[in-house]
Amino acid sequence: MDAWDDSFIEGLEDVNGQEEIDELRDRIASAKVSHAIIIAYHDYFFTAENIQPPSDAESDERTANTFFDPKTSSVPHPSSINPLDLDEAAMDRLYCRNCNVQMRHKCQAYCDRNHAKREEAKQKLAAGTLGPRAKRPEDYPIDCRFGFNKRLRTKSHVFIEQKLVKNGDNNNVVTRIRLAPKRNDGWLNSHKRVILEVSVFERLADFCHLCQ
């Protein structure tokens, strides 16, 4: 137990007697052990860290030079490279390229809640029918339904999230338990490296099958 735990318990108004204090201390200690187990399990299997974070990893917006465009790119798509021909160092580089090409989020119409409103404002602005008090296209920021870009973190942790949800005339408090992974790239999806690398083998096998 640390000083914060004791100060937290002492600040509770409905705690009566040493017995309840000891019980709360036991619960806090047990919760810390459980939290450590959950985090260790998650961090062993999943990651949201980029081996070589691109230039926009800490930016609020993706930059154009971090997108992969097969029409203009001078290098092949990473899923087209045969991993059986690579050594360990080259596999790390291929994994990094796979992350940057396939696992980094790009906000588009399907995830941006404000896309339709922004496009409507653009059309009205072009047609000259946008009122003087109406919102301009630039007044509608990207509102990603998946929450990108994500907050950077130096370690993973479990937290409790509470939101007020309107249900008719009533407001209900919805409580969820969330896990926030450690990350150094705000645009990288959480993933399992071995699965990402296996997918490369599967695509290669499909390609070989088609060639036959």
N, C-alpha and C positions, 0 to 999 in steps of 0.2 A: 504494500500500500504506500502511496506517496501523499505529500501534503495536500495536493489538489483533491484527492479522494476524501480525505478527512474534512476539508473545508466544505466540500459538496454535501456530505452527510450532515454536518453541523448546520448547514443552511436550510435543511428541510424542516418545515414547521410541524409536520405530523409524525416525527420520529419520537418515540417515547421509550426511554430506558436504554440501558447498555445492551440488553439482549437484542433489541431491534437494530441497534447500531452495528453489533457484531454480525448480524444476519446480512445487513446491507454490505458490509465489508466483504463477506464471503461471496455474495452475489457479484460484486464488482470484480473480485479476483477471478471468479469463474468466467465472467464475461471477457476478461482480458485474455485468458487462456483460449477461449473459444474463438475470439477475434484473431489471435495469432495463428491458430490452426486454419481458419478460413483463408487468411491472407497467404499463408505458406502454400496451401493447395492451389489457390488461384495463380499465384506468381510462378509456380512450377509448370503449370500447363498453358497459361495464357500470358500475352504480353501486349503492351501498347507503346513499347519503346522502339525507336528507330535507330538502327546501327549507325546510319549516316543521315541525320536529320537534314532535309533540304533547307534552303534559305528562308522559306516561309513557315517553318515549323512553329515559330513563336509569334507569327503574325495573325491578325484578325481576318486576313483575306489571303486566298491562294494567289500566287503569282503565275503569270502565263508560262514562264519558262520551266515550271515544275510539272506541267501537264504532258502526258504522252500522246502524241498525234502520229499514228502510223503512216499518214500521208506525207509528213514532212520529216519524221525522225530518221536519222542516219544510222541508228542502231536497231536491231530487231526487237520485237516484243519478247520480254523475258520468258514467257511460256513457250516460245518456239525454240529455245535453246535446250539441247540434249544434256541433262545434268550428269549422265553417265560418263561424259567426257571431261568432267571438271574435277580438280583437286579440291581440298578442303577450303583453301583461301578463295578460290573461284566460286565455290558454292556459297560462301558468305556474301560475296559480291552479287551473285545472282539472287539470293534471298533478299538482299537490300533493294535491288532493282524491282523485284516482285512487290515488295512493300510499297515502294514509291509509285509504281505503275498501277497496281491492282487494289491496294488496301487503303490508300489515302482518299478521303471523301472529297467530292466535288459537288458543291451545292448547285442544284438545277431545279427545274420547274416542279419535279415530283416531290421535292423535300422542302421547298421554300414556300411557307404559308402566305407570303406577301407577293408571290410571283404574279398571280392573276390581277391583283390590284395595281401593281407596278406597270404591267403591260397595258392595262386599260388606261392608266394615266398617260402612258406614252402615246397611245392612239389618239386620245383627246388632245394632247399637246400638239401632235402633228397635224391634226385636223383643225386646230385653232378653237376648239370648243371647251378647253379646260378653263374653268372659272378662276377668277383672280384669288379666291380664297380656298380653292381646292388644293389638295396635296399634289405636289409634283412627283415625277417618278423617283427622284433621288430622296424623297421624303419617306419612301418605303424601304427600310433596311431589310437585308436577308434575315428571315426568321426560320432557321432550319429546324424541322420537326425532330431531327435526331440529335440536336444539341451541339452541332459543330459550329465553330471550333471548340474543342474541349480544353478545360483548364489543365495546365501543366502541373504535375505533382512529382515529388521526389520519392514518395512511397505510397503503396496502396492502403486503403482503409475502408472499413464498412461504416456507413452512417445511416441515420434515420431521416427520411424526408417526409414532411407533412405539407399537404396542399389543401386549400379550401376549394371545394367543388360545389358548384351551384346545382341543386336538384329541385327544380320547380321553385317553390317559395322558400325552400330551406337551403341552408348551407351545411354541407357535411365536410368533416375533416378526414381526408384520406391519408393513411400512414403507410409508407412503404420502406422496406429495408433495401438500401442500395450499396453497391460496391464500386468505388472509384479506383481504377488501377493507376499505378504510377505511370507517367508518360512524359516524354520529352518532345513529342510532336502532337500539336493540337488537332491535326487533321487525320491522324492515323487511327484506323479501326482496331479495336482489340481483336487479337487473332491467336491462333495456335501455329507456331512455326512449322511443326511437322506436318500438319494438315495442308498448309500452304505449299510446302515442298512436294507433298504427295500429289496435290492437284496438278503440279507441273508434269509429273510422271504420267498421270492419267491423260492429260491433254496430248502428251507425246505419243502414248499408246493409241489414242484415238486417231491421231494424224497418221501413224504407221499403218493402222488398219485401213484407213481410207486410201492410202497409197497402194495397198495390195489389191 
